[in-house]
């Protein structure tokens, strides 16, 4: 090996050694620089202030619409259905003629009843005639006159016979005639009483016959009237149950059509006993159990999710709680001028069951679920993060009522919870006011509902149904 070769290898080793020393020196400088560098800036988070205000507690229940009254129109007399004078599904007025039943037979019965009434009235006039009684009374008066004459003869003959001025036979004859006259008067009085009794009996019988004849006329007139079937209420008529030309009312009152009053219309729904206890102080009942005065307003949500434009009022509270379900039935009345609502529709109704004063409210998006416990991140006055467990009650729009764990005015993190941990220094920025995206005014949810970090808000709770 030549001297140049050895020199070349030595140069390369020296160069490599110098390069390694340079790398080590650079790394050492970097470590020294990192030890003296400034700490990273605090994490920026969005915070919201815990509020406090009075809020309404709203419940939502499943309801069915009811038409009150709903009346079944039936045929009350037998006959052939001759005419149908309305259109199915149309609005009919109270007293409007709906059907006509064959009436000739009933008109004939009415004429016959009227004739019987005329005869009974004539019999009554004859029974009240006093000519027979007057004749017996005149006969009695004649017999009384004969008795008076006989008594006068006796009184005149008695002193003469005692003075032997007339024969005794004349006195005996006068006495006999007096006795005959007395008997005649007694018979005449009996005959008069009998005639008066007979007349009173005839009058009573005739009056009874007139009363029966009047009742028969009334019944016949009713039957004639029943051949014209009218609507008892104003409402919507359903389907005609019997076609024109059929015999109706033969063995029983035949159902012809049903009519329902739909303005106003009612919604029946059960509410939980605990909600009823909150609602009861705001409902005043009269002695019959009907609601009187102003009652809580009720909003109706239709099956397609639209809001019925007219608010309702509670008008009835059932007498007892159902022991099987723990609910009590409530009825609310709704104006329905356009007749949009019909009986039997499904709907949801919501209303305020109580007012919660000075409720502490935390934004729902600030609440996290940690192993079954609801927690929030609170930013203190020193801008450091602390974790606090909370207990929640009702959900109001996009917030929840806090019953324990927070006080009004505290700042809670609503955005950026994933980037911090308890004790971390943060840079809080106030959240901009945003309208609730999905919550509707006055809606509340079940106690304890919350949203997980970054997740969607939970569905609103519904009660009842």
Secondary structure, 3 states (H helix, E strand, C coil): CCHHHHHHHHHHHHHHHHHHHHHHHHHHHHHHHHHHCCCCCCEEEEEEECEEEEEEEEEEEEEEEECCCEEEEEECCCEEEEEECCCCCCEECCCCEEEEECCHHHHHHHHHHHHHHHHHHHHHHHHCCCHHHHHHHHHHHHHHHHHHHHHHHHHHHHHHHHCCCCCHHHHHHHHHHHHHHHHHHHHHHHHHHHHHHHHHHHHHHHHHHHHHHHHHHHHHHHHHHHCEEECCCCEEECCCCCCCCCEECCCCCEEEEEEECCCCEEEEEEEEHHHHHHHHCCCEECCCCEEECCCCEEEEEECCCCECCCCEEEEEECCCCECCCCEEEEEEEECCCCCCCCCCCEEEEEEEEEEEEEEEEEEHHHCEEECCEEEEEEECCCCEEEEEECEEEEEECCEEEEEECCCCCCEEEEECHHHCCCCCEEEEEECCCCCCCCCCCCCEECCCCCCCCCCCCCCCCCCCC
